[in-house]
Amino acid sequence: MTLTDYYPELIRKLPPYAGRFEAFKLEARDCEVLFASYPAGTIIAAHQHDTDNVGVITRGELLLTMDDRTERFGPGDWYHVPAGVVHAAEFPQDTAEIELWFAPQ
């Protein structure tokens, strides 16, 4: 089973997200919804978005660094990355999450 097989078939049929990681994208007005998968060891270097992002870890673990502080998130944990804030992510184990990227209001 691959990481993307973790999601139900209806989600796997959504269009792929073209970015730095594997995800399925569900379009919503003023919000992109991503069902993302990260193999163990994935590191996403410091970057920022013009969107206000929230997410929930559904499997595995996220180490999220913002403002020189690293916080650990596991299954069921929600996180928030405000628009314009520089952040980095690390996934020490196979991880899946649902991310919501809200357009600036």
C-alpha positions, -999 to 999 in steps of 0.1 A, spaced: 0 0 0 14 34 -9 8 65 12 -17 79 -12 -37 46 -9 -44 57 27 -72 80 15 -107 67 4 -112 61 -34 -133 92 -38 -105 114 -25 -79 96 -46 -100 105 -77 -97 142 -70 -72 161 -91 -36 161 -80 -20 191 -64 11 204 -83 35 214 -56 64 203 -33 45 172 -20 18 147 -30 -18 158 -24 -53 155 -38 -71 189 -42 -107 195 -35 -116 230 -47 -138 252 -26 -148 289 -28 -119 310 -13 -103 278 0 -81 250 -14 -85 217 4 -55 193 2 -53 157 12 -16 154 15 9 126 21 46 128 31 70 99 32 91 96 63 121 120 62 104 146 41 117 181 48 101 213 35 124 242 37 114 276 52 88 294 30 57 315 33 22 316 17 -2 344 10 -29 321 23 -40 315 59 -35 277 64 -49 253 89 -45 215 89 -51 184 109 -27 154 110 -46 122 103 -16 98 105 21 102 115 38 133 127 46 169 117 74 190 132 63 226 124 88 255 129 76 291 131 92 320 148 123 300 158 100 275 177 94 239 167 61 222 177 51 186 173 17 176 159 3 141 158 -30 124 147 -60 145 156 -39 177 162 -47 209 143 -22 235 135 -24 271 120 1 290 99 -10 326 94 -6 342 60 29 357 54 45 338 83 78 320 74 77 284 84 93 250 77 80 214 81 96 180 88 79 146 87 99 120 107 75 92 98 50 85 70 24 112 75 -10 122 61 -30 153 67 -59 175 55 -49 211 48 -71 241 42 -56 271 25 -79 301 29 -75 330 4 -68 364 19 -101 383 27 
